[in-house]
């Protein structure tokens, strides 16, 4: 959630988020609810308890639809269901991802395809499903979560960094295609955000210290640090921004 900004134009907007029930996605769901938006999200695991908690807190329960985003027909059906509840989407946030570590030698054609099916393919088909409604409404905002991991040249997950690099390219291509319809498409590039998953699986004292040394700002990122940037890209406050890659990483990489 955001304690620092209010984007008045997000009130009553229809927002769809992938992976909106845990980690960064849960913070995004709460951030949009705090702005008065109507939120729907998909999550593979059961997020009913989280959705009910948000409803009690904000008086507006997000529409949670359990869905595996690698199943494109199910994802499109979930989006149709969400749109029937909240109206055609004004904002789509492609947040869900899986950064499981793997080595080149261990990749098989099957594991490669599974990785892309989680980390890249949904970004295409959520946009495809949302675009007609956005056109009818006179515009919209699609926010694709990429990562600074490929910009840093990180190892240990080549399929993941390949997908995240591709998301930036996809974003720029879609921005060009959809711009005449006033649909903006931007990429958000988080740094190492210390979610519960990251702390449990990957963070070590040595790794945390080494990464903090690379940052200009000497404080680790948490999920809430990504919320305000996402709200900005969703809002008309960024109405002339499209095809861009916005970095929120404490000052590790640059895009210029």
N, C-alpha and C positions, 0 to 999 in steps of 0.2 A: 504494500500500500504506500501511498505518497503522503508525507507530512508537509510538503513544501509547495505544491502547485495545485491549482484548480483550472481545468480547461472546461469552461462553461459550455462550449459547443458539443462536448461529448455526452451531455445529459440526454437520455432517452435514445441514444444511438445503439444500433444493433451490432454487437461485437461477437466474433467467433474466434476461439482460441484452441489450438491443439495442445494437448498435454497440460491443460489448465487446472489440474487438481493437485499438483505436487511441485516441489522445487520452485524454480523461477516462475513456472506457469501459474502456480497458486498465488504468488505475489501479484502477477499480472491480473488474474481474475479479480482479486481484491482491489487492486488499483483502479480498474475500470468501474467496479461497483461503487467505489467511493466517489467517483465522478458522476454517478447517477446513470451510467450506461446499463443497457440490458445485455447481459452476458450469457452466452452459451459456450460450453466447452466439451471436448471429448478427452477421454482418458482410458487407457487399456485396463487399469486397475480400478477397483470400486472407490469412487470419490463422493459417495452419497453423504457421508458424514461431514465432509468438508463443505459440500454445497449447502447442507442444512445449517451449518455453523455460520456461513456467510449470510444466509437468509435471515437468521436471527439477529446478526450484527447490523445489517444494512437495510433490512425490511424489503429486500428484493433478492429472491433466491435464484442463483444462476441455474440455467438449464444444463444439467449434467447428462450426457449421453455416453454410455460405456461403449467404446469402439476401439478396435485395433486399426490404426491408421495405415497399416500395410495392406489392408483389405479395401481397395479403392471403391468398389460398389457400396460397402458398408459405410465408408467415410462420406460418400456422396449422399447416401440415405440419411445419415446423421445430420448433415448440413441442411438437407431439405426439411427434416424434422425441426431443427433449430430455427430455421427461417419461418416455419409455420407458427412458432411460438413468439418469436421476437420481431419478425419482419425481415425483409431482405437486408443483407449485411451491409453496414457502412464501413466496417473495419474487419479485416481478417488478419490474425496473428499466427504465423506458422512457427510455433515455439518448440514443439516436441522433437526430441533427438535422443540418440543413444551413443555415448562415447566409450563403449567398451574397448579396452585395450586389445590389440592384436598385432602380430608380426607378419611381415610379408610372406615368410615361408609357410605360415599357417592359413593363408587365404585360399579358399576354394571358390569356384564359380558360384556355388550356392551361398556361401557366407558373404561374398561380395554383393550379390543381388539382395540378400536380406538387409545388409547395411544400407544400401542405397534406397531400398524400399521404406526404411524408417527415416533416413536423414535427408533425402532429396526428393523422392517421387511425390510425397504428399503436397509439397509446395506447388507443384504444377497443377494438381487436380483440385486443390482447394480454390486456387485462383480461377480455374476453369468453371467450377461450380458457382462461384460468387459473382462472376463478372457481369452476367446478364442483369442481375438485380442492381448492381452498382451502376450500370449504364442507364437503366430506367430511372434511377434516383438522381442522375446527373453527376455521379462521381463516387469515389470511395478511396480507402487507403488499405493497401496490402503491405504487411510488415513481415519480412522473412528473416528469421534468426539464422545468422551465419555464425562465425567465430573468428577470433584473432589467431586461433591455433594454426591455421594454414599460413597466415602472414608471419608467424614466428618461426615457421619451418619445424614444427613439432614432429617428433617421431612417435612410435608406439601405437599409432592407429591410422595407417595410411588410407583406409577406406573412409574414415570419418573426415579427415582433412580434405580428401578429394571431394567429398560431398559438400563440405562447407565452402570450398572454393567455387564449386559449380553453382551454389546458391547465389553468390555474388554476380556471376555471369547471367544466370537466369533472371535475377532482379533487374539488371540493366536492360536485358532484352524485352522483358515484359513492360518495363517503364516506357520504352519506346513505342511498343505496340498499343498500349492502353492509354497513353497520355492524351490522345485526341478525345477520349471519352471522360477526361478529367479524373481518371483513376491513377492514383500515385502508388508507386511500388518502390519501397526502400528496404535495404538490408540493415539489420542491427547486429553489431559485432561485439558481443560481450567478451571480456577477459575471463580470468579464472574466478568464477563466482563460487563461493564456498557454501554450496547447498549441503544438506544432510548427506546426500549421496556422495558428493565429492569428499567430504570429511571422512566418511566411512570407508571409501574404497581407494582413494588416491592420495589424499593429503598426508604428508609426513612432516615432522618438524623441520627436517633439512630441506624438503621440497618447498615448503611454505616460505622459509627464510630466503631461499634462492630466488623464488619468484618475486617476493617483495623487493628484493634488491633491484630487479629489472623495472619496477614501477617508479614513476616520478612521485606519485602520491603514496606515502608509506602507510597505507591502510588496506587490508584485504577487502575485496568486494563481497557483498552479500546480495541476496536476491532482490531486495528492495532498491538497490542501486540501479537496477535495470528498468524499474517501473517508469520513472519520470521520462526517460528517453523514449520509451514506447508510447506513452501518452502523448508526447510531443509529436511524434511521427503520425499518430492517429488523428490528431487535432488539426484544424485549419490554421493553427499557429505555424504549421510547416507547409502551408498550402502550395508553395512554389518549390518544394523539395521533392525530387523524384529521381530514381536511378542512382541513389547515393548509398554509401556504406558508412554508417555512423558507428564509431568506435567508442565503447565505454569499458576501459580496461585499466584505469589508473595511470595511463601514460606509458605503455610498453611499446606499442607500434604506432606508426603514423600512416595516413593514407595519401599524403601529398607527395 
